[in-house]
Amino acid sequence: MNTNGVGWIGAIIIGGIAGWLAEQFMKSDMGVLMNIILGIVGAVVLNAILAAVAPGLIGAGWIAYLITGFIGACLLIAIARMFRGRRSV
Protein backbone atom coordinates (compact mmCIF):
# COMPACT_ATOMS: atom_id res chain seq x y z
CA MET A 1 0.00 0.00 0.00
CA ASN A 2 1.38 3.40 -0.97
CA THR A 3 0.94 5.72 2.00
CA ASN A 4 2.50 8.66 0.15
CA GLY A 5 5.33 9.10 2.66
CA VAL A 6 3.15 9.54 5.76
CA GLY A 7 3.61 6.08 7.35
CA TRP A 8 0.97 3.63 8.54
CA ILE A 9 -0.12 5.49 11.67
CA GLY A 10 -0.25 8.76 9.75
CA ALA A 11 -2.24 7.08 6.97
CA ILE A 12 -4.82 5.88 9.52
CA ILE A 13 -5.13 9.29 11.18
CA ILE A 14 -5.18 11.29 7.95
CA GLY A 15 -7.46 8.69 6.31
CA GLY A 16 -9.91 9.07 9.18
CA ILE A 17 -9.89 12.85 8.82
CA ALA A 18 -10.29 12.62 5.03
CA GLY A 19 -13.15 10.12 5.41
CA TRP A 20 -14.87 12.30 8.02
CA LEU A 21 -14.54 15.38 5.78
CA ALA A 22 -15.97 13.40 2.86
CA GLU A 23 -18.82 12.17 5.06
CA GLN A 24 -19.67 15.75 6.04
CA PHE A 25 -19.34 17.03 2.47
CA MET A 26 -21.44 14.22 0.96
CA LYS A 27 -23.97 14.35 3.85
CA SER A 28 -23.52 10.68 4.59
CA ASP A 29 -23.64 8.76 7.87
CA MET A 30 -20.99 6.03 7.71
CA GLY A 31 -19.40 5.79 11.17
CA VAL A 32 -15.83 6.23 12.38
CA LEU A 33 -14.41 2.92 11.14
CA MET A 34 -15.93 3.36 7.68
CA ASN A 35 -14.55 6.92 7.57
CA ILE A 36 -11.03 5.61 8.16
CA ILE A 37 -11.46 2.86 5.58
CA LEU A 38 -12.93 5.21 2.96
CA GLY A 39 -10.21 7.80 3.54
CA ILE A 40 -7.34 5.32 3.25
CA VAL A 41 -8.80 3.31 0.35
CA GLY A 42 -9.85 6.51 -1.41
CA ALA A 43 -6.34 7.94 -1.13
CA VAL A 44 -4.67 4.73 -2.32
CA VAL A 45 -7.05 4.25 -5.26
CA LEU A 46 -6.90 7.88 -6.37
CA ASN A 47 -3.09 7.95 -5.99
CA ALA A 48 -2.84 4.87 -8.22
CA ILE A 49 -5.18 6.36 -10.83
CA LEU A 50 -3.39 9.70 -10.85
CA ALA A 51 0.04 8.03 -11.00
CA ALA A 52 -1.08 6.10 -14.10
CA VAL A 53 -2.74 9.08 -15.80
CA ALA A 54 -0.55 12.01 -14.74
CA PRO A 55 2.68 10.95 -12.99
CA GLY A 56 4.06 13.60 -10.66
CA LEU A 57 0.75 15.48 -10.34
CA ILE A 58 0.27 14.72 -6.66
CA GLY A 59 3.15 15.42 -4.30
CA ALA A 60 4.13 13.57 -1.15
CA GLY A 61 3.25 14.35 2.44
CA TRP A 62 0.22 14.59 4.63
CA ILE A 63 -1.51 17.46 2.78
CA ALA A 64 -1.37 15.58 -0.53
CA TYR A 65 -2.60 12.42 1.24
CA LEU A 66 -5.45 14.35 2.89
CA ILE A 67 -6.55 15.88 -0.42
CA THR A 68 -6.41 12.61 -2.35
CA GLY A 69 -8.09 10.78 0.54
CA PHE A 70 -10.92 13.31 0.64
CA ILE A 71 -11.51 13.24 -3.12
CA GLY A 72 -11.17 9.45 -3.26
CA ALA A 73 -13.56 8.94 -0.34
CA CYS A 74 -16.13 11.27 -1.95
CA LEU A 75 -15.88 9.24 -5.15
CA LEU A 76 -16.31 5.97 -3.23
CA ILE A 77 -19.38 7.33 -1.41
CA ALA A 78 -20.87 8.47 -4.74
CA ILE A 79 -20.21 5.05 -6.33
CA ALA A 80 -21.76 3.26 -3.32
CA ARG A 81 -24.84 5.48 -3.60
CA MET A 82 -25.18 4.66 -7.30
CA PHE A 83 -25.16 0.92 -6.63
CA ARG A 84 -27.36 1.17 -3.54
CA GLY A 85 -29.89 3.27 -5.46
CA ARG A 86 -30.31 0.61 -8.17
CA ARG A 87 -31.34 -2.12 -5.76
CA SER A 88 -35.07 -2.83 -5.59
CA VAL A 89 -36.68 -3.96 -2.35
BELCORFEN-V995373 format. One record per run of one state. SS is the DSSP state (hx for helix, st for strand, lp for the rest). FROM is the first residue (numbers start at 0). LEN is the number of residues. If there is no record, write none. Layout:
SS | FROM | LEN
SS | FROM | LEN
//
This chain:
lp | 0 | 6
hx | 6 | 19
lp | 25 | 6
hx | 31 | 22
lp | 53 | 8
hx | 61 | 25
lp | 86 | 3
//
